[in-house]
């Protein structure tokens, strides 16, 4: 469906930005520029045009200046409806986005962190790879009920699910891991090879703690290291210039690439 059919005259770039707002839900201009690979000024201009068209909400508060936080943007209800029709998806696929204006500060910050993780991971994936966000994953049935933040699929058949936990206590992290392990055991995966299970955590200490607990859990289940690939890294490591930032539960001191 074209933008003219919707009653809106939208440029190709405006439509692309609207679809990315569906994908990430809450974004800043500089994060979106990194995702799109274009100048920040160009992204800012498009976002402001969509604000004028009353499809997008911009939020910038005085405290942001003190905290050195950028403005963030999200689809309003008219924007969600427009994207749904542009993408030709069912209303159920965008239902959660109609409540964007009710999102907590914690959830908004999490969306911004996930977007930054998306950019960092994409740098080292082969051309033609896909990274789906939770908003997109909700359309698929093979995932655990508590959806991961990202799902990665490469042209050569590698897959990974990624959970970003930047501000939760250890028991919440272990609970999320247990949910995915249980899903891998009870439900499995369509091609019988479960995706790599990846955690991005707030710091190295939290990462090491999870890997230690995971190793004990897998050993108690009698699992070998090749049966289920569970990897972890930290937010700081994710911003490095190397793809060898991941550690697995069996060799926590060794740094490896995502699909090594």
Phi and psi restraints in degrees (value plus and minus 20) as a CYANA .aco file:
   2 UNK   PHI    -107.2   -67.2
   2 UNK   PSI     143.5   183.5
   3 UNK   PHI     -87.5   -47.5
   3 UNK   PSI     -48.2    -8.2
   4 UNK   PHI     -86.0   -46.0
   4 UNK   PSI     -55.5   -15.5
   5 UNK   PHI     -82.8   -42.8
   5 UNK   PSI     -46.5    -6.5
   6 UNK   PHI    -105.0   -65.0
   6 UNK   PSI     -29.0    11.0
   7 UNK   PHI      70.5   110.5
   7 UNK   PSI     -15.8    24.2
   8 UNK   PHI    -135.4   -95.4
   8 UNK   PSI     116.4   156.4
   9 UNK   PHI    -116.3   -76.3
   9 UNK   PSI      81.6   121.6
  10 UNK   PHI    -136.8   -96.8
  10 UNK   PSI     117.0   157.0
  11 UNK   PHI     -93.9   -53.9
  11 UNK   PSI     146.2   186.2
  12 UNK   PHI     -79.3   -39.3
  12 UNK   PSI     -59.9   -19.9
  13 UNK   PHI     -87.0   -47.0
  13 UNK   PSI     -58.7   -18.7
  14 UNK   PHI     -84.3   -44.3
  14 UNK   PSI     -60.7   -20.7
  15 UNK   PHI     -85.0   -45.0
  15 UNK   PSI     -59.4   -19.4
  16 UNK   PHI     -82.8   -42.8
  16 UNK   PSI     -62.5   -22.5
  17 UNK   PHI     -85.9   -45.9
  17 UNK   PSI     -60.1   -20.1
  18 UNK   PHI     -80.4   -40.4
  18 UNK   PSI     -62.6   -22.6
  19 UNK   PHI     -86.6   -46.6
  19 UNK   PSI     -54.9   -14.9
  20 UNK   PHI     -91.4   -51.4
  20 UNK   PSI     -49.8    -9.8
  21 UNK   PHI     -89.0   -49.0
  21 UNK   PSI     -52.2   -12.2
  22 UNK   PHI     -84.6   -44.6
  22 UNK   PSI     -62.5   -22.5
  23 UNK   PHI     -85.4   -45.4
  23 UNK   PSI     -65.2   -25.2
  24 UNK   PHI    -125.4   -85.4
  24 UNK   PSI     -35.3     4.7
  25 UNK   PHI      52.2    92.2
  25 UNK   PSI     -76.8   -36.8
  26 UNK   PHI    -148.1  -108.1
  26 UNK   PSI     105.8   145.8
  27 UNK   PHI    -160.4  -120.4
  27 UNK   PSI     137.2   177.2
  28 UNK   PHI    -123.7   -83.7
  28 UNK   PSI     144.6   184.6
  29 UNK   PHI     -83.3   -43.3
  29 UNK   PSI     -59.6   -19.6
  30 UNK   PHI     -91.4   -51.4
  30 UNK   PSI     -54.8   -14.8
  31 UNK   PHI     -86.9   -46.9
  31 UNK   PSI     -62.5   -22.5
  32 UNK   PHI     -85.4   -45.4
  32 UNK   PSI     -54.8   -14.8
  33 UNK   PHI     -82.3   -42.3
  33 UNK   PSI     -60.0   -20.0
  34 UNK   PHI     -85.4   -45.4
  34 UNK   PSI     -60.7   -20.7
  35 UNK   PHI     -83.1   -43.1
  35 UNK   PSI     -63.7   -23.7
  36 UNK   PHI    -105.6   -65.6
  36 UNK   PSI     -37.6     2.4
  37 UNK   PHI      51.3    91.3
  37 UNK   PSI      12.7    52.7
  38 UNK   PHI    -150.1  -110.1
  38 UNK   PSI     154.5   194.5
  39 UNK   PHI     -85.2   -45.2
  39 UNK   PSI     124.4   164.4
  40 UNK   PHI     -81.1   -41.1
  40 UNK   PSI     -58.1   -18.1
  41 UNK   PHI     -81.7   -41.7
  41 UNK   PSI     -57.1   -17.1
  42 UNK   PHI     -87.4   -47.4
  42 UNK   PSI     -61.4   -21.4
  43 UNK   PHI     -85.7   -45.7
  43 UNK   PSI     -63.9   -23.9
  44 UNK   PHI     -78.0   -38.0
  44 UNK   PSI     -62.6   -22.6
  45 UNK   PHI     -81.9   -41.9
  45 UNK   PSI     -64.4   -24.4
  46 UNK   PHI     -85.5   -45.5
  46 UNK   PSI     -63.6   -23.6
  47 UNK   PHI     -79.7   -39.7
  47 UNK   PSI     -63.8   -23.8
  48 UNK   PHI     -85.9   -45.9
  48 UNK   PSI     -54.9   -14.9
  49 UNK   PHI     -83.6   -43.6
  49 UNK   PSI     -59.2   -19.2
  50 UNK   PHI     -91.8   -51.8
  50 UNK   PSI     -49.5    -9.5
  51 UNK   PHI     -84.8   -44.8
  51 UNK   PSI     -63.9   -23.9
  52 UNK   PHI     -82.8   -42.8
  52 UNK   PSI     -56.7   -16.7
  53 UNK   PHI     -95.6   -55.6
  53 UNK   PSI     -20.9    19.1
  54 UNK   PHI      41.9    81.9
  54 UNK   PSI      19.5    59.5
  55 UNK   PHI    -130.8   -90.8
  55 UNK   PSI     -36.8     3.2
  56 UNK   PHI    -154.2  -114.2
  56 UNK   PSI     123.6   163.6
  57 UNK   PHI    -124.0   -84.0
  57 UNK   PSI     115.4   155.4
  58 UNK   PHI    -127.6   -87.6
  58 UNK   PSI     114.6   154.6
  59 UNK   PHI    -142.6  -102.6
  59 UNK   PSI     100.6   140.6
  60 UNK   PHI    -166.4  -126.4
  60 UNK   PSI      99.2   139.2
  61 UNK   PHI    -132.9   -92.9
  61 UNK   PSI     138.7   178.7
  62 UNK   PHI     -75.7   -35.7
  62 UNK   PSI     -56.5   -16.5
  63 UNK   PHI     -85.2   -45.2
  63 UNK   PSI     -44.0    -4.0
  64 UNK   PHI     -80.6   -40.6
  64 UNK   PSI     -57.3   -17.3
  65 UNK   PHI     -84.7   -44.7
  65 UNK   PSI     -61.3   -21.3
  66 UNK   PHI     -85.4   -45.4
  66 UNK   PSI     -63.1   -23.1
  67 UNK   PHI    -104.1   -64.1
  67 UNK   PSI     -21.8    18.2
  68 UNK   PHI      37.5    77.5
  68 UNK   PSI      24.1    64.1
  69 UNK   PHI    -124.3   -84.3
  69 UNK   PSI     119.5   159.5
  70 UNK   PHI     -98.5   -58.5
  70 UNK   PSI     144.8   184.8
  71 UNK   PHI     -84.7   -44.7
  71 UNK   PSI     132.3   172.3
  72 UNK   PHI    -143.9  -103.9
  72 UNK   PSI     140.7   180.7
  73 UNK   PHI    -150.2  -110.2
  73 UNK   PSI     131.2   171.2
  74 UNK   PHI    -174.1  -134.1
  74 UNK   PSI     141.4   181.4
  75 UNK   PHI     -93.5   -53.5
  75 UNK   PSI     112.8   152.8
  76 UNK   PHI    -105.4   -65.4
  76 UNK   PSI    -195.6  -155.6
  77 UNK   PHI     -82.1   -42.1
  77 UNK   PSI     -59.5   -19.5
  78 UNK   PHI     -85.8   -45.8
  78 UNK   PSI     -56.9   -16.9
  79 UNK   PHI     -86.0   -46.0
  79 UNK   PSI     -60.4   -20.4
  80 UNK   PHI     -83.1   -43.1
  80 UNK   PSI     -65.3   -25.3
  81 UNK   PHI     -81.2   -41.2
  81 UNK   PSI     -61.5   -21.5
  82 UNK   PHI     -82.2   -42.2
  82 UNK   PSI     -66.8   -26.8
  83 UNK   PHI     -83.5   -43.5
  83 UNK   PSI     -61.7   -21.7
  84 UNK   PHI     -77.8   -37.8
  84 UNK   PSI     -62.4   -22.4
  85 UNK   PHI     -94.4   -54.4
  85 UNK   PSI     -56.8   -16.8
  86 UNK   PHI     -82.8   -42.8
  86 UNK   PSI     -59.5   -19.5
  87 UNK   PHI    -110.1   -70.1
  87 UNK   PSI     -28.8    11.2
  88 UNK   PHI      35.6    75.6
  88 UNK   PSI      32.2    72.2
  89 UNK   PHI    -134.3   -94.3
  89 UNK   PSI     139.0   179.0
  90 UNK   PHI     -87.9   -47.9
  90 UNK   PSI     134.9   174.9
  91 UNK   PHI     -81.8   -41.8
  91 UNK   PSI     -51.0   -11.0
  92 UNK   PHI     -81.9   -41.9
  92 UNK   PSI     -47.0    -7.0
  93 UNK   PHI     -91.7   -51.7
  93 UNK   PSI     -41.9    -1.9
  94 UNK   PHI    -136.7   -96.7
  94 UNK   PSI     -11.6    28.4
  95 UNK   PHI     -73.5   -33.5
  95 UNK   PSI     -65.1   -25.1
  96 UNK   PHI     -83.3   -43.3
  96 UNK   PSI     -50.4   -10.4
  97 UNK   PHI     -90.0   -50.0
  97 UNK   PSI     -42.3    -2.3
  98 UNK   PHI     -86.2   -46.2
  98 UNK   PSI     -33.6     6.4
  99 UNK   PHI    -125.9   -85.9
  99 UNK   PSI       1.1    41.1
 100 UNK   PHI     -75.0   -35.0
 100 UNK   PSI     -56.9   -16.9
 101 UNK   PHI     -92.7   -52.7
 101 UNK   PSI     -27.7    12.3
 102 UNK   PHI    -121.1   -81.1
 102 UNK   PSI     -18.9    21.1
 103 UNK   PHI     -84.6   -44.6
 103 UNK   PSI     124.5   164.5
 104 UNK   PHI     -99.1   -59.1
 104 UNK   PSI     141.2   181.2
 105 UNK   PHI     -79.6   -39.6
 105 UNK   PSI     -57.5   -17.5
 106 UNK   PHI     -81.4   -41.4
 106 UNK   PSI     -64.0   -24.0
 107 UNK   PHI     -87.5   -47.5
 107 UNK   PSI     -61.3   -21.3
 108 UNK   PHI     -81.8   -41.8
 108 UNK   PSI     -66.4   -26.4
 109 UNK   PHI     -80.7   -40.7
 109 UNK   PSI     -58.5   -18.5
 110 UNK   PHI     -83.7   -43.7
 110 UNK   PSI     -62.9   -22.9
 111 UNK   PHI     -79.7   -39.7
 111 UNK   PSI     -60.3   -20.3
 112 UNK   PHI     -85.7   -45.7
 112 UNK   PSI     -60.6   -20.6
 113 UNK   PHI     -85.4   -45.4
 113 UNK   PSI     -62.9   -22.9
 114 UNK   PHI     -81.3   -41.3
 114 UNK   PSI     -59.6   -19.6
 115 UNK   PHI     -82.7   -42.7
 115 UNK   PSI     -62.3   -22.3
 116 UNK   PHI     -82.6   -42.6
 116 UNK   PSI     -59.3   -19.3
 117 UNK   PHI     -84.6   -44.6
 117 UNK   PSI     -61.3   -21.3
 118 UNK   PHI     -75.0   -35.0
 118 UNK   PSI     -68.1   -28.1
 119 UNK   PHI     -82.1   -42.1
 119 UNK   PSI     -64.3   -24.3
 120 UNK   PHI     -85.0   -45.0
 120 UNK   PSI     -62.6   -22.6
 121 UNK   PHI     -88.5   -48.5
 121 UNK   PSI     -60.9   -20.9
 122 UNK   PHI     -80.9   -40.9
 122 UNK   PSI     -48.9    -8.9
 123 UNK   PHI     -75.5   -35.5
 123 UNK   PSI     -53.9   -13.9
 124 UNK   PHI    -128.3   -88.3
 124 UNK   PSI      -9.4    30.6
 125 UNK   PHI    -112.0   -72.0
 125 UNK   PSI     130.1   170.1
 126 UNK   PHI     -85.0   -45.0
 126 UNK   PSI     134.1   174.1
 127 UNK   PHI     -78.2   -38.2
 127 UNK   PSI     118.6   158.6
 128 UNK   PHI      72.8   112.8
 128 UNK   PSI     -19.4    20.6
 129 UNK   PHI     -94.1   -54.1
 129 UNK   PSI     134.3   174.3
 130 UNK   PHI    -138.0   -98.0
 130 UNK   PSI     120.5   160.5
 131 UNK   PHI    -145.2  -105.2
 131 UNK   PSI      95.8   135.8
 132 UNK   PHI    -117.8   -77.8
 132 UNK   PSI     121.6   161.6
 133 UNK   PHI    -113.1   -73.1
 133 UNK   PSI     154.7   194.7
 134 UNK   PHI     -79.4   -39.4
 134 UNK   PSI     -57.5   -17.5
 135 UNK   PHI     -79.1   -39.1
 135 UNK   PSI     -55.3   -15.3
 136 UNK   PHI    -103.4   -63.4
 136 UNK   PSI     -56.8   -16.8
 137 UNK   PHI     -80.6   -40.6
 137 UNK   PSI     -50.3   -10.3
 138 UNK   PHI     -78.3   -38.3
 138 UNK   PSI     -36.4     3.6
 139 UNK   PHI    -105.1   -65.1
 139 UNK   PSI     -31.3     8.7
 140 UNK   PHI    -118.9   -78.9
 140 UNK   PSI     133.4   173.4
 141 UNK   PHI    -122.9   -82.9
 141 UNK   PSI     -35.6     4.4
 142 UNK   PHI    -102.6   -62.6
 142 UNK   PSI     -20.5    19.5
 143 UNK   PHI    -111.1   -71.1
 143 UNK   PSI     141.3   181.3
 144 UNK   PHI     -78.6   -38.6
 144 UNK   PSI     137.5   177.5
 145 UNK   PHI     -77.9   -37.9
 145 UNK   PSI     -61.2   -21.2
 146 UNK   PHI    -106.5   -66.5
 146 UNK   PSI      75.5   115.5
 147 UNK   PHI     -83.7   -43.7
 147 UNK   PSI     126.3   166.3
 148 UNK   PHI     -90.3   -50.3
 148 UNK   PSI     149.0   189.0
 149 UNK   PHI     -97.6   -57.6
 149 UNK   PSI     -54.2   -14.2
 150 UNK   PHI    -160.0  -120.0
 150 UNK   PSI     130.0   170.0
 151 UNK   PHI    -150.2  -110.2
 151 UNK   PSI     104.3   144.3
 152 UNK   PHI    -128.6   -88.6
 152 UNK   PSI     117.6   157.6
 153 UNK   PHI    -161.1  -121.1
 153 UNK   PSI     102.8   142.8
 154 UNK   PHI    -122.4   -82.4
 154 UNK   PSI     140.5   180.5
 155 UNK   PHI     -81.0   -41.0
 155 UNK   PSI     -46.4    -6.4
 156 UNK   PHI    -111.7   -71.7
 156 UNK   PSI      -7.2    32.8
 157 UNK   PHI      75.3   115.3
 157 UNK   PSI     -17.8    22.2
 158 UNK   PHI     -95.9   -55.9
 158 UNK   PSI     125.1   165.1
 159 UNK   PHI    -157.9  -117.9
 159 UNK   PSI     131.2   171.2
 160 UNK   PHI    -172.3  -132.3
 160 UNK   PSI     125.0   165.0
 161 UNK   PHI    -128.9   -88.9
 161 UNK   PSI     120.8   160.8
 162 UNK   PHI    -145.3  -105.3
 162 UNK   PSI     108.4   148.4
 163 UNK   PHI    -133.9   -93.9
 163 UNK   PSI     105.1   145.1
 164 UNK   PHI    -124.0   -84.0
 164 UNK   PSI      95.9   135.9
 165 UNK   PHI    -148.5  -108.5
 165 UNK   PSI      78.2   118.2
 166 UNK   PHI    -122.9   -82.9
 166 UNK   PSI     -25.4    14.6
 167 UNK   PHI    -172.4  -132.4
 167 UNK   PSI       7.1    47.1
 168 UNK   PHI    -134.7   -94.7
 168 UNK   PSI     131.8   171.8
 169 UNK   PHI     -87.4   -47.4
 169 UNK   PSI     144.6   184.6
 170 UNK   PHI     -79.4   -39.4
 170 UNK   PSI     -56.6   -16.6
 171 UNK   PHI     -86.5   -46.5
 171 UNK   PSI     -49.7    -9.7
 172 UNK   PHI     -89.6   -49.6
 172 UNK   PSI     -60.9   -20.9
 173 UNK   PHI     -81.7   -41.7
 173 UNK   PSI     -67.1   -27.1
 174 UNK   PHI     -84.8   -44.8
 174 UNK   PSI     -55.4   -15.4
 175 UNK   PHI     -83.1   -43.1
 175 UNK   PSI     -63.4   -23.4
 176 UNK   PHI     -82.1   -42.1
 176 UNK   PSI     -62.1   -22.1
 177 UNK   PHI     -83.4   -43.4
 177 UNK   PSI     -64.5   -24.5
 178 UNK   PHI     -79.2   -39.2
 178 UNK   PSI     -59.1   -19.1
 179 UNK   PHI     -81.0   -41.0
 179 UNK   PSI     -62.6   -22.6
 180 UNK   PHI     -92.4   -52.4
 180 UNK   PSI     -61.0   -21.0
 181 UNK   PHI     -81.0   -41.0
 181 UNK   PSI     -63.9   -23.9
 182 UNK   PHI     -80.6   -40.6
 182 UNK   PSI     -61.5   -21.5
 183 UNK   PHI     -83.1   -43.1
 183 UNK   PSI     -60.5   -20.5
 184 UNK   PHI     -84.7   -44.7
 184 UNK   PSI     -53.4   -13.4
 185 UNK   PHI     -99.8   -59.8
 185 UNK   PSI     -62.4   -22.4
 186 UNK   PHI    -107.8   -67.8
 186 UNK   PSI     -59.5   -19.5
 187 UNK   PHI    -124.7   -84.7
 187 UNK   PSI     -52.9   -12.9
 188 UNK   PHI      51.4    91.4
 188 UNK   PSI    -176.8  -136.8
 189 UNK   PHI    -161.2  -121.2
 189 UNK   PSI     129.5   169.5
 190 UNK   PHI     -71.6   -31.6
 190 UNK   PSI     -58.5   -18.5
 191 UNK   PHI    -118.6   -78.6
 191 UNK   PSI      -7.4    32.6
 192 UNK   PHI      53.5    93.5
 192 UNK   PSI     -28.0    12.0
 193 UNK   PHI    -128.2   -88.2
 193 UNK   PSI      87.3   127.3
 194 UNK   PHI     -88.8   -48.8
 194 UNK   PSI     121.6   161.6
 195 UNK   PHI     -79.9   -39.9
 195 UNK   PSI     135.9   175.9
 196 UNK   PHI     -76.6   -36.6
 196 UNK   PSI     119.1   159.1
 197 UNK   PHI    -123.9   -83.9
 197 UNK   PSI      94.9   134.9
 198 UNK   PHI    -140.4  -100.4
 198 UNK   PSI     115.3   155.3
 199 UNK   PHI    -138.1   -98.1
 199 UNK   PSI     111.8   151.8
 200 UNK   PHI    -129.4   -89.4
 200 UNK   PSI      97.6   137.6
 201 UNK   PHI    -137.7   -97.7
 201 UNK   PSI     148.1   188.1
 202 UNK   PHI     -89.3   -49.3
 202 UNK   PSI     -50.4   -10.4
 203 UNK   PHI    -176.4  -136.4
 203 UNK   PSI     152.8   192.8
 204 UNK   PHI     -84.7   -44.7
 204 UNK   PSI     -57.6   -17.6
 205 UNK   PHI     -81.4   -41.4
 205 UNK   PSI     -65.4   -25.4
 206 UNK   PHI     -84.7   -44.7
 206 UNK   PSI     -59.0   -19.0
 207 UNK   PHI     -81.3   -41.3
 207 UNK   PSI     -68.5   -28.5
 208 UNK   PHI     -84.1   -44.1
 208 UNK   PSI     -57.3   -17.3
 209 UNK   PHI     -82.4   -42.4
 209 UNK   PSI     -63.3   -23.3
 210 UNK   PHI     -85.8   -45.8
 210 UNK   PSI     -62.8   -22.8
 211 UNK   PHI     -83.4   -43.4
 211 UNK   PSI     -59.1   -19.1
 212 UNK   PHI     -83.7   -43.7
 212 UNK   PSI     -67.7   -27.7
 213 UNK   PHI     -85.2   -45.2
 213 UNK   PSI     -55.9   -15.9
 214 UNK   PHI     -87.4   -47.4
 214 UNK   PSI     -62.0   -22.0
 215 UNK   PHI     -78.7   -38.7
 215 UNK   PSI     -65.2   -25.2
 216 UNK   PHI     -82.7   -42.7
 216 UNK   PSI     -61.7   -21.7
 217 UNK   PHI     -83.9   -43.9
 217 UNK   PSI     -65.4   -25.4
 218 UNK   PHI     -87.5   -47.5
 218 UNK   PSI     -58.8   -18.8
 219 UNK   PHI     -84.1   -44.1
 219 UNK   PSI     -60.4   -20.4
 220 UNK   PHI     -86.4   -46.4
 220 UNK   PSI     -44.6    -4.6
 221 UNK   PHI    -108.0   -68.0
 221 UNK   PSI     -25.5    14.5
 222 UNK   PHI      55.6    95.6
 222 UNK   PSI       4.1    44.1
 223 UNK   PHI    -106.8   -66.8
 223 UNK   PSI     119.4   159.4
 224 UNK   PHI    -106.5   -66.5
 224 UNK   PSI     144.8   184.8
 225 UNK   PHI     -86.2   -46.2
 225 UNK   PSI     -41.7    -1.7
 226 UNK   PHI    -110.7   -70.7
 226 UNK   PSI     -24.8    15.2
 227 UNK   PHI     -98.2   -58.2
 227 UNK   PSI     -59.0   -19.0
 228 UNK   PHI    -165.1  -125.1
 228 UNK   PSI     100.9   140.9
 229 UNK   PHI    -113.5   -73.5
 229 UNK   PSI      91.5   131.5
 230 UNK   PHI    -137.8   -97.8
 230 UNK   PSI      98.5   138.5
 231 UNK   PHI    -141.7  -101.7
 231 UNK   PSI     136.7   176.7
 232 UNK   PHI    -166.8  -126.8
 232 UNK   PSI     132.1   172.1
 233 UNK   PHI    -169.9  -129.9
 233 UNK   PSI     155.9   195.9
 234 UNK   PHI    -131.7   -91.7
 234 UNK   PSI     143.2   183.2
 235 UNK   PHI     -80.0   -40.0
 235 UNK   PSI     -58.1   -18.1
 236 UNK   PHI     -87.0   -47.0
 236 UNK   PSI     -64.6   -24.6
 237 UNK   PHI     -81.0   -41.0
 237 UNK   PSI     -52.8   -12.8
 238 UNK   PHI     -83.9   -43.9
 238 UNK   PSI     -44.2    -4.2
 239 UNK   PHI    -111.3   -71.3
 239 UNK   PSI     -17.9    22.1
 240 UNK   PHI     -93.3   -53.3
 240 UNK   PSI     150.7   190.7
 241 UNK   PHI    -110.2   -70.2
 241 UNK   PSI     -10.9    29.1
 242 UNK   PHI    -133.7   -93.7
 242 UNK   PSI     126.4   166.4
 243 UNK   PHI    -105.3   -65.3
 243 UNK   PSI     -29.5    10.5
 244 UNK   PHI    -110.0   -70.0
 244 UNK   PSI      52.7    92.7
 245 UNK   PHI    -141.0  -101.0
 245 UNK   PSI     -22.3    17.7
 246 UNK   PHI    -118.8   -78.8
 246 UNK   PSI     126.1   166.1
 247 UNK   PHI    -146.0  -106.0
 247 UNK   PSI     125.4   165.4
 248 UNK   PHI    -128.0   -88.0
 248 UNK   PSI     148.1   188.1
 249 UNK   PHI     -86.4   -46.4
 249 UNK   PSI     -48.0    -8.0
 250 UNK   PHI    -106.0   -66.0
 250 UNK   PSI     -45.9    -5.9
 251 UNK   PHI    -153.8  -113.8
 251 UNK   PSI      49.0    89.0
 252 UNK   PHI     -83.4   -43.4
 252 UNK   PSI     -42.9    -2.9
 253 UNK   PHI    -105.6   -65.6
 253 UNK   PSI     -32.1     7.9
 254 UNK   PHI    -111.6   -71.6
 254 UNK   PSI     113.5   153.5
 255 UNK   PHI    -118.4   -78.4
 255 UNK   PSI     106.0   146.0
 256 UNK   PHI    -150.3  -110.3
 256 UNK   PSI     144.8   184.8
 257 UNK   PHI     -97.1   -57.1
 257 UNK   PSI     145.3   185.3
 258 UNK   PHI     -78.0   -38.0
 258 UNK   PSI     -65.5   -25.5
 259 UNK   PHI    -134.5   -94.5
 259 UNK   PSI      13.7    53.7
